[in-house]
């Protein structure tokens, strides 16, 4: 597939795999759109292994740890990756099978940063699979949410700085990702319970987790204050606004925002820019 066709195909897979990030990514300027789409798909490829309902824990660890090692190499060994995932090919989604394609879409100047963050995520997820996703303390929650979401914030901060010199606070970037993830944890409590896992620290009430989500989303507000680029600011504001409104919907006893509410929120943010 030629580079242009591959980039177009990456956006197709992005649309199929992301409810939250597809729209804000499409609003980025062309180079950032290509870069962030590639980075998102790389991390989603890893995430699909960790979340897979049919893979056993040892298999997840095997795939995640070995993928992490392959991503540490300056030249990603596509053949070795295909050998690693071939036994599970029928079970894995397209986004995971095509990790090397997503890396090839990413601009050469930033691809090693994307690989580094994705490698760290894969190792961290492998470690958490080994622990059976047992979150017992606030420190556990912070560690888990760092690997599955905080790292996304760090990687995005690296991309903003590379592209136009936008400097942001990495700790606040982690809080941004963490806040979004805690909203997901609150939304998926029942599903998690059904599969025998809980991401809520033992001594915490659900209300304490709500407050922790709000604390992190407040730090996320501080994170975006450093951003002057219109398209980056628009990108960051949309998932943050959706997370806040989802949190309110959950407080009101609803499972999630309605599609109409989502569309209205996105339209309002676009209009304000």
SULPE-V503491 format. One line per field, one symbol per residue. psi: psi as a letter, one per 20 degrees, with the letter a starting at -180 (. if undefined). A space follows every 50 residues. Layout:
BEGIN
psi = ???
END
This chain:
BEGIN
psi = prgghggghhhghghhioggigghgiiqqgghggghgggghghhgghhgh iphiprghggggggghggghihqhopnhghghhgigijghhqrghghkgh ghhhhpphhihhggggghgggggghgghghikkoohrhhgghgghghigh hggggghggggggjjopqphhhhghggggghhggghhjggggghjkqpjp qgiqrhhhhghhghghhhhhghgihiphpghgggghhghgghgghgghgh hjjqhrqqhggggggggggghi.
END
